[in-house]
């Protein structure tokens, strides 16, 4: 598919991808300002597209702006930085038509440069904006190229280094697989995997299934940021199934150094996933458009299996201990893909099975047995 054809009609997968990012950003801003009130919050999209598909559906820039426009603080403190080397003029016109000058206190920026060929973009992303402890321009960066050209992991890692900065990376795994075997694409693949290129070429030969090879790509991308930055980076992938066959075509990967962002993205992924998935280190949150039109009754209750697995993990680790539900969640949720709702369901199930006692200490009447709260004290038997 040519890039110009991509924007003719919005697919369900594209709608879900845009919704994930546009739902995440305002909530991300709230997380930031609870820690520090910066000079400015930024949303940066380097491959922004025209803003609308030819069928009239809004794409990510418009959806992001709509969600921010609803909130007075965001209207006054968010700056949008859009770039697209093909659609900059169309995007400017589309955006301004819905949000005339003055809709946002900080005027949006519309660029038309080619990512990977314009040095000032890399300089902008790597510029350290810390003043003391905090970054005064915390930013969410969305990278959605048509393929993989322009994804320079070393540059993106330096961007992620700044306090509060996070990344959404949309990748086409169907293109990466053959590119790893083609010397013509080696420079691009080394940009994507600067420290693990040789490892991934070697290790993928020992993965017997397609899901294992796909997860190898995701894990190596996450490890790149951890190696370059020398610290903890939480990365979580959301998988898109092909619209016509039962294979994976794309992933959106979220990268953050913050536990709160890791917590939030899993909750949002869970809201948009429509395929039951066992979190086994290979499978992840998944959207399959075929399920929208022809839902399949699964042989096994995958949701219940996930809760059972999480229950067992929690009970094995906390048996005999007393801890608040909030502290348990904060301590354990960084170890895997389970979201806040999974923990709530698992803890309530353990209470029903009489494997723990739960007591609320806030002197309020509660109609549920467990809440992820400091005021919910758990004693494991």
VOBA-1610 file (N, C-alpha, C; in pm, whole numbers, padded with zeros to 5 digits, always signed):
BEGIN
Unk+00084-00120+00000Unk+00000+00000+00000Unk+00088+00125+00000Unk+00058+00221-00089Unk+00130+00346-00091Unk+00081+00434+00024Unk+00169+00526+00068Unk+00134+00612+00181Unk+00010+00695+00151Unk-00004+00744+00025Unk-00120+00824-00010Unk-00249+00744-00003Unk-00241+00613-00030Unk-00359+00529-00022Unk-00401+00505+00123Unk-00305+00509+00213Unk-00332+00479+00354Unk-00439+00571+00411Unk-00441+00698+00367Unk-00533+00795+00424Unk-00664+00807+00346Unk-00692+00712+00256Unk-00818+00716+00184Unk-00936+00682+00275Unk-00923+00575+00353Unk-01029+00533+00444Unk-00968+00480+00572Unk-01027+00515+00683Unk-00974+00472+00812Unk-01018+00329+00843Unk-00923+00244+00874Unk-00956+00108+00916Unk-00989+00109+01065Unk-01052+00001+01110Unk-01082-00011+01253Unk-00954-00013+01335Unk-00850-00079+01286Unk-00723-00085+01358Unk-00663+00054+01373Unk-00670+00136+01267Unk-00618+00273+01275Unk-00699+00355+01373Unk-00830+00332+01378Unk-00915+00405+01472Unk-00878+00369+01616Unk-00853+00241+01641Unk-00816+00199+01775Unk-00680+00256+01813Unk-00585+00252+01721Unk-00452+00307+01747Unk-00462+00455+01785Unk-00537+00533+01706Unk-00552+00675+01734Unk-00624+00698+01866Unk-00720+00613+01897Unk-00797+00628+02021Unk-00710+00600+02143Unk-00623+00500+02133Unk-00533+00469+02243Unk-00447+00590+02278Unk-00385+00650+02176Unk-00296+00764+02199Unk-00375+00886+02248Unk-00489+00913+02186Unk-00566+01032+02222Unk-00632+01019+02359Unk-00664+00897+02401Unk-00717+00877+02537Unk-00605+00887+02641Unk-00486+00844+02602Unk-00375+00841+02697Unk-00323+00981+02730Unk-00308+01065+02628Unk-00235+01191+02648Unk-00293+01281+02757Unk-00424+01310+02759Unk-00475+01398+02867Unk-00453+01338+03005Unk-00466+01207+03017Unk-00443+01142+03148Unk-00295+01146+03184Unk-00209+01132+03086Unk-00064+01147+03107Unk-00034+01286+03162Unk-00098+01388+03105Unk-00077+01525+03152Unk-00114+01540+03299Unk-00223+01476+03339Unk-00266+01484+03479Unk-00162+01420+03571Unk-00102+01308+03527Unk+00003+01244+03605Unk+00121+01340+03625Unk+00160+01408+03517Unk+00273+01499+03522Unk+00246+01613+03620Unk+00130+01678+03606Unk+00107+01799+03688Unk+00079+01765+03834Unk+00050+01638+03863Unk+00041+01598+04003Unk+00178+01595+04070Unk+00282+01581+03987Unk+00420+01580+04039Unk+00485+01717+04032Unk+00456+01789+03922Unk+00526+01915+03897Unk+00446+01994+03793Unk+00433+02124+03815Unk+00363+02209+03720Unk+00467+02270+03625Unk+00486+02210+03510Unk+00591+02258+03419Unk+00547+02384+03345Unk+00639+02443+03274Unk+00607+02560+03194Unk+00511+02525+03081Unk+00525+02402+03031Unk+00448+02363+02913Unk+00443+02212+02903Unk+00331+02158+02855Unk+00319+02016+02824Unk+00313+02002+02672Unk+00377+01899+02620Unk+00386+01890+02474Unk+00340+01754+02421Unk+00272+01760+02308Unk+00244+01639+02229Unk+00316+01657+02097Unk+00405+01562+02066Unk+00488+01570+01946Unk+00455+01452+01854Unk+00418+01482+01730Unk+00387+01378+01632Unk+00468+01408+01506Unk+00567+01324+01479Unk+00659+01351+01369Unk+00612+01299+01234Unk+00508+01216+01234Unk+00450+01166+01108Unk+00298+01185+01119Unk+00255+01310+01128Unk+00120+01341+01175Unk+00009+01311+01074Unk+00040+01309+00944Unk-00063+01285+00845Unk-00150+01408+00822Unk-00260+01393+00748Unk-00343+01509+00709Unk-00445+01552+00813Unk-00462+01474+00921Unk-00561+01510+01023Unk-00694+01443+01005Unk-00729+01415+00881Unk-00851+01342+00850Unk-00825+01245+00735Unk-00898+01137+00735Unk-00899+01048+00621Unk-00996+01102+00516Unk-00983+01054+00395Unk-01071+01101+00289Unk-01217+01066+00315Unk-01241+00965+00400Unk-01380+00930+00434Unk-01438+01020+00543Unk-01358+01118+00590Unk-01407+01214+00688Unk-01370+01184+00831Unk-01321+01064+00860Unk-01285+01028+00997Unk-01159+01103+01042Unk-01162+01148+01167Unk-01047+01220+01223Unk-00936+01123+01257Unk-00811+01168+01236Unk-00695+01088+01277Unk-00639+01145+01406Unk-00525+01096+01448Unk-00473+01124+01582Unk-00461+01272+01617Unk-00406+01359+01532Unk-00392+01500+01573Unk-00523+01565+01613Unk-00630+01539+01539Unk-00759+01600+01570Unk-00818+01539+01697Unk-00806+01407+01711Unk-00860+01340+01830Unk-00789+01387+01956Unk-00657+01400+01949Unk-00579+01451+02063Unk-00627+01591+02101Unk-00641+01677+02001Unk-00680+01815+02027Unk-00821+01822+02087Unk-00911+01739+02037Unk-01047+01738+02092Unk-01047+01703+02241Unk-00970+01602+02276Unk-00967+01560+02417Unk-00901+01665+02506Unk-00803+01736+02453Unk-00738+01841+02532Unk-00825+01966+02542Unk-00900+01995+02438Unk-00982+02116+02435Unk-01091+02113+02543Unk-01130+01993+02585Unk-01234+01980+02687Unk-01188+02028+02824Unk-01056+02036+02844Unk-01000+02066+02976Unk-00934+02204+02973Unk-00975+02293+03064Unk-00924+02430+03064Unk-00773+02435+03085Unk-00722+02356+03177Unk-00578+02358+03203Unk-00500+02316+03077Unk-00547+02211+03011Unk-00478+02164+02892Unk-00490+02264+02778Unk-00605+02329+02766Unk-00620+02432+02662Unk-00515+02542+02679Unk-00479+02569+02804Unk-00388+02680+02831Unk-00242+02639+02839Unk-00213+02510+02850Unk-00075+02470+02879Unk-00016+02364+02786Unk-00095+02313+02693Unk-00044+02212+02600Unk-00001+02277+02469Unk+00113+02235+02420Unk+00157+02276+02287Unk+00163+02154+02197Unk+00100+02164+02081Unk+00105+02057+01982Unk+00217+02086+01882Unk+00301+01986+01861Unk+00408+01998+01762Unk+00387+01887+01659Unk+00338+01926+01542Unk+00307+01831+01436Unk+00407+01847+01322Unk+00443+01734+01263Unk+00533+01736+01147Unk+00489+01631+01047Unk+00492+01667+00922Unk+00468+01568+00816Unk+00523+01625+00685Unk+00611+01549+00622Unk+00677+01602+00502Unk+00587+01602+00379Unk+00470+01540+00389Unk+00376+01534+00276Unk+00249+01614+00303Unk+00198+01606+00426Unk+00064+01658+00454Unk+00063+01781+00544Unk+00175+01848+00561Unk+00180+01960+00657Unk+00075+02068+00627Unk+00063+02108+00500Unk-00031+02214+00465Unk-00176+02170+00485Unk-00205+02046+00445Unk-00341+01995+00462Unk-00375+01985+00611Unk-00280+01936+00691Unk-00304+01923+00834Unk-00327+02061+00898Unk-00248+02159+00859Unk-00266+02295+00912Unk-00407+02345+00883Unk-00451+02326+00760Unk-00585+02372+00721Unk-00694+02295+00796Unk-00677+02162+00805Unk-00777+02078+00872Unk-00786+02112+01020Unk-00670+02127+01084Unk-00666+02157+01227Unk-00726+02294+01256Unk-00688+02393+01177Unk-00732+02531+01201Unk-00882+02545+01176Unk-00934+02466+01085Unk-01079+02472+01057Unk-01159+02433+01180Unk-01113+02329+01252Unk-01184+02286+01372Unk-01142+02365+01496Unk-01014+02406+01498Unk-00962+02480+01614Unk-00897+02609+01564Unk-00978+02713+01543Unk-00922+02840+01492Unk-00816+02896+01588Unk-00734+02986+01535Unk-00632+03051+01617Unk-00696+03105+01745Unk-00634+03076+01857Unk-00685+03119+01986Unk-00759+03010+02061Unk-00788+02898+01993Unk-00855+02787+02061Unk-00767+02733+02173Unk-00637+02731+02147Unk-00538+02690+02248Unk-00447+02809+02276Unk-00414+02829+02403Unk-00334+02945+02442Unk-00197+02944+02375Unk-00141+02823+02354Unk-00011+02810+02290Unk-00033+02766+02146Unk+00012+02843+02054Unk-00013+02817+01912Unk+00054+02687+01867Unk-00021+02597+01802Unk+00039+02472+01752Unk+00146+02500+01646Unk+00239+02407+01635Unk+00345+02417+01534Unk+00322+02310+01428Unk+00336+02348+01302Unk+00321+02254+01192Unk+00448+02255+01108Unk+00521+02141+01106Unk+00643+02131+01029Unk+00627+02042+00908Unk+00721+02052+00815Unk+00713+01975+00690Unk+00845+01904+00657Unk+00922+01872+00761Unk+01055+01816+00738Unk+01050+01663+00728Unk+01157+01605+00671Unk+01170+01460+00657Unk+01249+01407+00775Unk+01184+01325+00857Unk+01249+01269+00975Unk+01361+01176+00931Unk+01475+01186+00997Unk+01591+01105+00960Unk+01685+01175+00865Unk+01637+01285+00802Unk+01720+01361+00709Unk+01738+01506+00753Unk+01662+01547+00853Unk+01667+01685+00901Unk+01729+01686+01041Unk+01852+01734+01050Unk+01928+01725+01173Unk+01863+01801+01288Unk+01792+01908+01258Unk+01733+01989+01366Unk+01627+01912+01443Unk+01563+01813+01378Unk+01464+01732+01450Unk+01534+01649+01557Unk+01644+01587+01518Unk+01721+01508+01615Unk+01774+01596+01727Unk+01823+01714+01693Unk+01874+01806+01794Unk+01764+01848+01891Unk+01645+01872+01838Unk+01531+01911+01921Unk+01494+01799+02018Unk+01492+01674+01968Unk+01453+01562+02053Unk+01555+01531+02161Unk+01682+01550+02131Unk+01787+01515+02227Unk+01821+01629+02322Unk+01769+01747+02298Unk+01799+01860+02384Unk+01750+01833+02525Unk+01836+01852+02623Unk+01801+01830+02762Unk+01726+01952+02816Unk+01602+01931+02857Unk+01520+02043+02904Unk+01504+02044+03055Unk+01592+01973+03125Unk+01586+01975+03271Unk+01633+02110+03325Unk+01559+02156+03425Unk+01604+02268+03507Unk+01594+02218+03650Unk+01706+02178+03707Unk+01701+02116+03839Unk+01649+01974+03828Unk+01552+01942+03912Unk+01504+01805+03920Unk+01413+01767+03805Unk+01336+01863+03754Unk+01231+01832+03658Unk+01258+01889+03519Unk+01189+01833+03425Unk+01187+01877+03286Unk+01074+01979+03274Unk+01103+02099+03225Unk+01001+02203+03215Unk+00914+02190+03091Unk+00945+02091+03003Unk+00864+02070+02883Unk+00837+01920+02864Unk+00778+01853+02963Unk+00753+01708+02949Unk+00666+01682+02826Unk+00704+01578+02751Unk+00644+01557+02620Unk+00611+01410+02595Unk+00499+01390+02527Unk+00465+01258+02475Unk+00494+01259+02326Unk+00580+01171+02283Unk+00623+01163+02143Unk+00556+01043+02076Unk+00491+01067+01963Unk+00425+00961+01887Unk+00501+00945+01755Unk+00555+00825+01734Unk+00630+00794+01611Unk+00551+00690+01533Unk+00492+00731+01422Unk+00412+00640+01340Unk+00453+00655+01193Unk+00572+00605+01159Unk+00620+00619+01022Unk+00554+00517+00929Unk+00561+00543+00802Unk+00511+00447+00705Unk+00624+00347+00677Unk+00638+00250+00768Unk+00749+00154+00761Unk+00835+00173+00884Unk+00968+00191+00865Unk+01056+00206+00980Unk+01162+00312+00957Unk+01162+00376+00841Unk+01259+00480+00814Unk+01237+00597+00910Unk+01344+00646+00968Unk+01333+00760+01057Unk+01327+00724+01203Unk+01329+00593+01235Unk+01329+00552+01375Unk+01474+00533+01420Unk+01529+00631+01487Unk+01666+00624+01537Unk+01661+00605+01688Unk+01685+00484+01732Unk+01669+00451+01873Unk+01762+00532+01962Unk+01883+00558+01918Unk+01975+00638+02000Unk+01920+00777+02026Unk+01857+00836+01926Unk+01797+00969+01941Unk+01676+00961+02033Unk+01590+00861+02010Unk+01469+00848+02090Unk+01501+00820+02237Unk+01607+00744+02261Unk+01646+00714+02399Unk+01692+00841+02470Unk+01762+00929+02400Unk+01803+01055+02462Unk+01682+01143+02493Unk+01580+01135+02408Unk+01455+01205+02436Unk+01390+01147+02562Unk+01384+01015+02571Unk+01319+00948+02683Unk+01391+00975+02815Unk+01518+01011+02808Unk+01598+01034+02927Unk+01539+01145+03015Unk+01479+01244+02953Unk+01425+01358+03027Unk+01307+01318+03115Unk+01301+01374+03236Unk+01192+01345+03329Unk+01057+01373+03262Unk+00965+01276+03273Unk+00830+01295+03223Unk+00810+01263+03077Unk+00915+01250+03000Unk+00900+01220+02859Unk+00864+01074+02837Unk+00774+01049+02742Unk+00732+00913+02708Unk+00717+00901+02557Unk+00713+00776+02510Unk+00709+00751+02365Unk+00603+00646+02333Unk+00529+00671+02225Unk+00452+00568+02156Unk+00521+00541+02024Unk+00555+00415+02000Unk+00622+00376+01878Unk+00535+00274+01804Unk+00494+00308+01683Unk+00410+00218+01603Unk+00499+00151+01500Unk+00506+00019+01504Unk+00597-00051+01413Unk+00524-00158+01333Unk+00573-00175+01210Unk+00521-00276+01119Unk+00615-00396+01125Unk+00576-00497+01202Unk+00665-00613+01219Unk+00678-00694+01091Unk+00581-00684+01001Unk+00590-00757+00874Unk+00702-00702+00787Unk+00737-00575+00807Unk+00847-00517+00730Unk+00981-00540+00797Unk+00980-00544+00930Unk+01106-00561+01001Unk+01164-00700+00979Unk+01079-00803+00978Unk+01127-00939+00960Unk+01212-00955+00834Unk+01160-00923+00716Unk+01244-00940+00595Unk+01361-00844+00591Unk+01346-00725+00651Unk+01455-00628+00649Unk+01576-00678+00727Unk+01552-00757+00831Unk+01664-00813+00908Unk+01746-00911+00828Unk+01689-00965+00721Unk+01760-01062+00638Unk+01813-01002+00509Unk+01795-00871+00491Unk+01834-00807+00365Unk+01941-00702+00394Unk+02062-00722+00339Unk+02173-00632+00366Unk+02143-00488+00322Unk+02054-00473+00225Unk+02017-00340+00177Unk+01960-00254+00289Unk+01893-00319+00385Unk+01826-00245+00492Unk+01905-00245+00623Unk+02030-00294+00618Unk+02108-00303+00741Unk+02125-00168+00811Unk+02154-00058+00739Unk+02168+00070+00810Unk+02041+00110+00885Unk+01925+00088+00825Unk+01799+00121+00891Unk+01775+00033+01013Unk+01809-00095+00999Unk+01790-00188+01110Unk+01888-00158+01224Unk+02007-00112+01189Unk+02102-00075+01294Unk+02058+00055+01364Unk+01988+00142+01294Unk+01929+00259+01360Unk+01824+00215+01461Unk+01748+00112+01425Unk+01641+00063+01512Unk+01695-00020+01627Unk+01797-00102+01598Unk+01857-00191+01700Unk+02007-00163+01709Unk+02048-00047+01761Unk+02190-00010+01758Unk+02281-00098+01843Unk+02229-00158+01951Unk+02315-00241+02037Unk+02281-00389+02028Unk+02169-00423+01968Unk+02127-00564+01968Unk+02106-00620+01827Unk+02151-00549+01724Unk+02127-00592+01586Unk+02179-00733+01560Unk+02304-00758+01597Unk+02362-00890+01574Unk+02290-00997+01657Unk+02253-00961+01779Unk+02185-01056+01868Unk+02050-01098+01811Unk+01973-01000+01763Unk+01839-01032+01715Unk+01845-01113+01586Unk+01943-01085+01501Unk+01959-01165+01379Unk+01991-01310+01412Unk+02072-01328+01514Unk+02110-01463+01556Unk+01995-01533+01628Unk+01937-01465+01726Unk+01840-01529+01814Unk+01709-01563+01744Unk+01670-01484+01644Unk+01541-01511+01578Unk+01539-01646+01509Unk+01658-01698+01474Unk+01666-01829+01407Unk+01631-01943+01501Unk+01638-01914+01633Unk+01611-02019+01731Unk+01470-02010+01788Unk+01389-01918+01735Unk+01249-01908+01777Unk+01163-01988+01680Unk+01091-02085+01735Unk+01020-02181+01649Unk+00886-02130+01599Unk+00827-02030+01666Unk+00694-01983+01625Unk+00699-01834+01592Unk+00602-01792+01511Unk+00593-01650+01474Unk+00572-01561+01596Unk+00481-01595+01690Unk+00466-01510+01809Unk+00597-01493+01887Unk+00677-01599+01895Unk+00804-01589+01966Unk+00899-01494+01894Unk+00900-01499+01761Unk+00988-01410+01684Unk+00942-01264+01695Unk+00810-01245+01697Unk+00758-01110+01713Unk+00793-01054+01850Unk+00779-01136+01954Unk+00811-01091+02088Unk+00959-01061+02102Unk+01042-01133+02029Unk+01186-01106+02029Unk+01214-00963+01981Unk+01141-00921+01878Unk+01156-00784+01828Unk+01117-00684+01935Unk+01001-00707+01999Unk+00952-00615+02102Unk+01051-00609+02218Unk+01096-00725+02265Unk+01188-00729+02380Unk+01320-00660+02348Unk+01370-00679+02228Unk+01497-00616+02192Unk+01483-00465+02183Unk+01368-00418+02136Unk+01347-00274+02134Unk+01347-00218+02276Unk+01276-00286+02366Unk+01275-00242+02505Unk+01413-00244+02566Unk+01488-00349+02539Unk+01623-00362+02595Unk+01717-00254+02541Unk+01694-00210+02417Unk+01777-00102+02362Unk+01773+00021+02452Unk+01653+00060+02492Unk+01637+00180+02574Unk+01697+00159+02712Unk+01681+00039+02767Unk+01738+00010+02898Unk+01891+00015+02893Unk+01950-00043+02787Unk+02096-00043+02775Unk+02151+00098+02755Unk+02087+00174+02667Unk+02137+00307+02635Unk+02125+00400+02756Unk+02013+00390+02828Unk+01989+00480+02941Unk+02044+00426+03072Unk+02072+00296+03076Unk+02130+00238+03196Unk+02039+00237+03315Unk+01909+00221+03290Unk+01813+00218+03400Unk+01686+00146+03358Unk+01586+00151+03444Unk+01461+00082+03417Unk+01377+00157+03315Unk+01334+00088+03212Unk+01239+00140+03114Unk+01127+00038+03103Unk+01004+00084+03126Unk+00888-00004+03115Unk+00835+00005+02972Unk+00823-00110+02908Unk+00769-00111+02771Unk+00655-00212+02762Unk+00549-00171+02696Unk+00429-00253+02684Unk+00378-00245+02542Unk+00348-00360+02483Unk+00304-00365+02343Unk+00155-00397+02333Unk+00091-00339+02233Unk-00047-00369+02198Unk-00044-00421+02055Unk-00103-00537+02033Unk-00091-00607+01904Unk-00217-00587+01819Unk-00195-00566+01690Unk-00304-00557+01594Unk-00298-00678+01500Unk-00408-00752+01497Unk-00416-00865+01405Unk-00454-00816+01265Unk-00409-00889+01164Unk-00444-00857+01026Unk-00596-00855+01009Unk-00643-00773+00917Unk-00787-00762+00897Unk-00842-00873+00809Unk-00754-00943+00737Unk-00805-01046+00647Unk-00753-01185+00679Unk-00644-01193+00757Unk-00590-01324+00792Unk-00550-01325+00939Unk-00521-01441+00993Unk-00492-01454+01137Unk-00344-01438+01168Unk-00287-01326+01128Unk-00148-01300+01163Unk-00136-01156+01216Unk-00026-01129+01283Unk-00001-00997+01340Unk+00064-00908+01236Unk+00018-00784+01225Unk+00077-00692+01128Unk+00152-00577+01195Unk+00096-00525+01305Unk+00155-00408+01368Unk+00149-00420+01521Unk+00235-00343+01584Unk+00231-00324+01729Unk+00240-00174+01756Unk+00174-00129+01861Unk+00205+00002+01917Unk+00272-00025+02051Unk+00389+00034+02069Unk+00470+00010+02189Unk+00480+00140+02268Unk+00452+00130+02397Unk+00463+00245+02485Unk+00588+00229+02571Unk+00666+00336+02582Unk+00790+00335+02658Unk+00787+00448+02761Unk+00819+00413+02885Unk+00822+00512+02991Unk+00920+00470+03099Unk+00971+00567+03173Unk+01053+00538+03290Unk+00970+00542+03417Unk+00842+00582+03405Unk+00758+00603+03522Unk+00658+00491+03547Unk+00643+00453+03674Unk+00547+00348+03711Unk+00404+00389+03682Unk+00373+00519+03700Unk+00235+00563+03679Unk+00196+00552+03531Unk+00289+00584+03443Unk+00260+00570+03301Unk+00242+00425+03262Unk+00320+00337+03323Unk+00309+00193+03298Unk+00174+00141+03346Unk+00130+00190+03460Unk-00002+00155+03513Unk-00112+00203+03419Unk-00104+00329+03377Unk-00210+00389+03295Unk-00222+00321+03159Unk-00109+00297+03092Unk-00119+00243+02957Unk-00179+00104+02957Unk-00153+00024+03060Unk-00211-00110+03066Unk-00363-00102+03084Unk-00408-00004+03160Unk-00552+00015+03177Unk-00617+00052+03044Unk-00555+00141+02969Unk-00610+00184+02839Unk-00602+00071+02738Unk-00490+00000+02734Unk-00481-00117+02645Unk-00595-00215+02675Unk-00620-00238+02803Unk-00724-00333+02843Unk-00862-00289+02793Unk-00884-00158+02792Unk-01012-00104+02744Unk-01034-00129+02595Unk-00927-00131+02517Unk-00941-00142+02372Unk-00916-00283+02317Unk-00857-00370+02398Unk-00833-00507+02352Unk-00966-00580+02338Unk-00980-00659+02232Unk-01104-00735+02214Unk-01079-00884+02193Unk-00955-00926+02222Unk-00918-01067+02211Unk-00866-01114+02346Unk-00919-01224+02394Unk-00868-01281+02518Unk-00726-01330+02500Unk-00637-01287+02589Unk-00495-01319+02575Unk-00436-01359+02709Unk-00365-01471+02710Unk-00292-01513+02829Unk-00158-01440+02832Unk-00129-01369+02940Unk-00002-01298+02951Unk+00107-01396+02993Unk+00174-01449+02894Unk+00272-01555+02918Unk+00414-01514+02878Unk+00436-01384+02859Unk+00567-01338+02815Unk+00579-01330+02665Unk+00481-01384+02593Unk+00480-01377+02447Unk+00356-01302+02398Unk+00241-01338+02453Unk+00116-01273+02412Unk+00092-01146+02492Unk+00016-01055+02431Unk-00008-00926+02494Unk-00148-00878+02458Unk-00183-00758+02501Unk-00313-00700+02467Unk-00329-00697+02315Unk-00446-00737+02267Unk-00463-00759+02123Unk-00598-00706+02074Unk-00596-00644+01956Unk-00719-00606+01886Unk-00724-00678+01753Unk-00836-00744+01728Unk-00860-00815+01601Unk-00991-00764+01544Unk-00984-00693+01431Unk-01104-00632+01373Unk-01207-00737+01334Unk-01162-00858+01306Unk-01257-00964+01266Unk-01354-00996+01379Unk-01309-00973+01502Unk-01395-00999+01617Unk-01513-00902+01623Unk-01498-00785+01560Unk-01605-00686+01564Unk-01726-00733+01483Unk-01699-00799+01372Unk-01807-00842+01283Unk-01849-00986+01305Unk-01753-01070+01344Unk-01782-01212+01364Unk-01718-01260+01494Unk-01778-01225+01608Unk-01721-01266+01737Unk-01709-01417+01746Unk-01596-01461+01802Unk-01571-01604+01818Unk-01585-01640+01965Unk-01666-01742+01991Unk-01678-01792+02127Unk-01556-01877+02160Unk-01477-01828+02257Unk-01353-01897+02290Unk-01382-02023+02371Unk-01305-02127+02345Unk-01322-02254+02414Unk-01293-02239+02563Unk-01192-02157+02596Unk-01154-02135+02735Unk-01182-01991+02774Unk-01213-01970+02900Unk-01235-01835+02953Unk-01098-01776+02985Unk-01043-01706+02886Unk-00907-01654+02899Unk-00898-01550+03010Unk-01001-01468+03024Unk-01000-01367+03131Unk-00986-01434+03267Unk-01065-01541+03288Unk-01059-01612+03416Unk-00923-01678+03435Unk-00863-01727+03326Unk-00731-01790+03335Unk-00626-01688+03376Unk-00634-01567+03321Unk-00540-01461+03360Unk-00555-01427+03508Unk-00679-01414+03553Unk-00703-01382+03694Unk-00651-01494+03783Unk-00673-01618+03742Unk-00623-01732+03821Unk-00470-01729+03829Unk-00405-01699+03716Unk-00258-01693+03715Unk-00208-01582+03807Unk-00273-01466+03799Unk-00231-01354+03882Unk-00257-01383+04029Unk-00371-01443+04059Unk-00401-01481+04198Unk-00292-01569+04255Unk-00248-01666+04177Unk-00146-01758+04226Unk-00014-01686+04251Unk+00022-01596+04158Unk+00145-01519+04176Unk+00139-01436+04304Unk+00027-01367+04322Unk+00011-01281+04440Unk+00016-01364+04569Unk-00057-01474+04571Unk-00065-01554+04693Unk+00071-01614+04728Unk+00142-01661+04626Unk+00276-01719+04651Unk+00371-01615+04709Unk+00361-01490+04662Unk+00455-01387+04705Unk+00418-01324+04838Unk+00287-01315+04869Unk+00244-01238+04986Unk+00183-01323+05097Unk+00185-01452+05082Unk+00128-01540+05184Unk+00194-01512+05319Unk+00109-01492+05421Unk+00158-01466+05556Unk+00193-01320+05582Unk+00173-01233+05484Unk+00209-01092+05500Unk+00087-01003+05518Unk+00110-00886+05574Unk+00008-00783+05585Unk+00056-00662+05507Unk-00029-00610+05419Unk+00011-00500+05330Unk-00115-00431+05279Unk-00105-00303+05249Unk-00221-00235+05190Unk-00236-00279+05044Unk-00358-00274+04994Unk-00383-00313+04855Unk-00306-00222+04759Unk-00295-00094+04796Unk-00222+00001+04712Unk-00073-00033+04706Unk-00014-00061+04823Unk+00129-00094+04825Unk+00157-00223+04750Unk+00069-00321+04764Unk+00087-00447+04691Unk+00083-00420+04541Unk-00015-00342+04497Unk-00026-00311+04354Unk+00098-00239+04303Unk+00140-00136+04374Unk+00257-00059+04331Unk+00382-00147+04324Unk+00393-00239+04415Unk+00510-00326+04422Unk+00509-00431+04313Unk+00392-00485+04282Unk+00384-00602+04194Unk+00353-00568+04048Unk+00282-00458+04022Unk+00235-00433+03886Unk+00347-00405+03787Unk+00464-00367+03837Unk+00577-00339+03747Unk+00640-00466+03693Unk+00595-00582+03740Unk+00659-00708+03698Unk+00592-00771+03577Unk+00481-00716+03528Unk+00413-00781+03416Unk+00308-00694+03352Unk+00226-00756+03266Unk+00129-00682+03186Unk-00008-00666+03251Unk-00030-00725+03366Unk-00162-00715+03427Unk-00193-00570+03466Unk-00317-00529+03438Unk-00357-00391+03467Unk-00427-00384+03603Unk-00464-00262+03641Unk-00524-00237+03772Unk-00650-00321+03794Unk-00733-00334+03691Unk-00856-00412+03705Unk-00826-00559+03730Unk-00723-00612+03667Unk-00684-00751+03692Unk-00652-00771+03840Unk-00580-00675+03898Unk-00543-00687+04040Unk-00666-00678+04129Unk-00757-00588+04097Unk-00879-00576+04176Unk-00957-00707+04174Unk-00974-00763+04053Unk-01049-00888+04041Unk-00978-01003+04114Unk-00847-01009+04102Unk-00770-01118+04164Unk-00779-01110+04316Unk-00765-00991+04372Unk-00768-00976+04517Unk-00908-01004+04573Unk-01010-00961+04502Unk-01147-00991+04547Unk-01175-01140+04542Unk-01120-01206+04441Unk-01138-01351+04432Unk-01065-01422+04546Unk-00946-01377+04580Unk-00873-01435+04693Unk-00949-01413+04824Unk-01013-01298+04836Unk-01095-01273+04955Unk-01214-01370+04959Unk-01278-01391+04843Unk-01392-01483+04837Unk-01350-01625+04872Unk-01225-01660+04839Unk-01174-01794+04867Unk-01117-01806+05008Unk-01131-01698+05085Unk-01085-01695+05225Unk-00933-01713+05237Unk-00860-01664+05136Unk-00714-01671+05141Unk-00654-01540+05194Unk-00739-01440+05213Unk-00693-01316+05274Unk-00810-01249+05344Unk-00777-01165+05441Unk-00875-01078+05506Unk-00851-00936+05457Unk-00959-00863+05433Unk-00949-00724+05389Unk-01026-00635+05483Unk-00959-00530+05533Unk-01022-00437+05628Unk-00998-00295+05579Unk-01105-00214+05574Unk-01091-00074+05537Unk-01067+00009+05663Unk-00971+00101+05655Unk-00931+00179+05772Unk-00978+00324+05765Unk-01062+00357+05665Unk-01103+00496+05646Unk-01238+00528+05710Unk-01293+00432+05784Unk-01419+00451+05856Unk-01536+00482+05763Unk-01525+00439+05639Unk-01633+00459+05542Unk-01699+00325+05510Unk-01824+00331+05465Unk-01894+00210+05426Unk-01859+00176+05281Unk-01813+00052+05261Unk-01777+00008+05126Unk-01865-00110+05086Unk-01899-00112+04957Unk-01989-00216+04907Unk-01914-00324+04829Unk-01781-00315+04826Unk-01698-00417+04764Unk-01597-00466+04866Unk-01545-00582+04845Unk-01456-00642+04945Unk-01315-00586+04943Unk-01267-00545+04824Unk-01130-00495+04810Unk-01128-00378+04712Unk-01052-00276+04745Unk-01021-00166+04654Unk-00870-00145+04652Unk-00815-00104+04537Unk-00673-00070+04531Unk-00657+00065+04598Unk-00633+00063+04729Unk-00632+00184+04809Unk-00540+00166+04928Unk-00484+00277+04975Unk-00402+00274+05097Unk-00486+00235+05218Unk-00616+00267+05210Unk-00706+00241+05322Unk-00762+00101+05322Unk-00719+00017+05227Unk-00763-00123+05224Unk-00647-00210+05268Unk-00655-00263+05390Unk-00546-00341+05448Unk-00572-00490+05424Unk-00473-00558+05370Unk-00485-00700+05337Unk-00396-00783+05430Unk-00452-00890+05480Unk-00374-00987+05559Unk-00389-01123+05493Unk-00279-01173+05439Unk-00281-01302+05368Unk-00266-01417+05468Unk-00344-01522+05447Unk-00343-01637+05538Unk-00243-01742+05491
//
